[in-house]
Amino acid sequence: MATAAQWIQGARPRTLPAAIAPVLIGTAAAFEMGAFRPVNAVLAGMVALLLQIGVNYANDYSDGIRGTDEDRVGPLRLVGSGAARPHQVKQAAFAAFALAMLCGLALVIITQAWWLILVGLGCVLAAWGYTGGKNPYGYLGLGDVFVFVFFGLVATLGTTYTQAGHINLAAIIGAIGTGLIACALLMANNVRDIPTDTKAGKKTLAVRLGDKHARESYVLMLAVAILLVVVLAPGRPWMLLVLLLIPASLMPSWLMINGRKRKSLIPVLKQTGLINLGYSVLFSAGLVLTRGV
């Protein structure tokens, strides 16, 4: 039986900022439009967090039964390490998805936007299909696309819409930015696993790009995400606060380009997660201060 600490590790806490960040940005965009709804924001946050935890457990289960995690370097994998039985991890994933759907249903009832039920079902199917099923898209190099769409665009714009009833340019820019940083986090994880993923037949985008170009893409995604706020600066000068993240991005970028040992890339996951959280806080602060002005 896995311990409580191992279950927490299996939920991959370092990836959870990727779920919180889009909700913060989406809520700040709604606030700027004078449409902040705290209950809706909390429910959106619960949906995002539970989906992230669910996809982490689902990934652990699917990769574990396929043998992808047998020679893994990095955070604990419950199935691959033998700490938990596959069916237990699968049940944990489904439990997280079920709770996410309940929170999502409550949000739909409050907003009366019934079409969002289809969006929610799409999120759950995408979460499971990343590494689950007969043809997981994560093994085809499409994982980054789905992360950008669901943990960037859908999470951010969905949060804004459920509070304001519409979206604006700030929400769109924020969605693109946090989506790119979430993809950078996934790239950091997958670059570290290129040798084992290649051996297991898991053709992630990092595997397809090759080690050198995959590392460079990480830096490019961070740079575009941070510099994109310049688009909003003419009417919202406080958005330039996001540029304060440039110094914090230098160390993980240096490690990605120069770290040759697989273990040297492990800290990049935590650093990228904190960058995403910092991005969401500074981006949101820029919008709130703009509203105050």
Buried (B, 14 or more C-beta within 10 A) or exposed (E): EBEEEBBEBBBBBBBBBBBBBBBBBBBBBBBBBEBBBEEBBBBBBBBBBBBBBBBBBBBBBBBBBBBBBBEBEBBBBBBBBEBBBBEBBBBBBBBBBEBBBBBBBBBBEEBEBEEBEEBBEEBBEBBBBBBBEEEBBBBEBBBBEBBBBBBBBBBBBBBBBBBBEEBBEBBBBBBBBBBBBBBBBBBBBBBBBBEBBEEBEBBBBBBEBEEEEBBBBBBBBBBBBBEBBEBBBEEBEBBBBBBEBEEBBEEBBEBBEEBEEBEEBBBBBBBBBBBBBBBBBBBBBBBBBBBEE
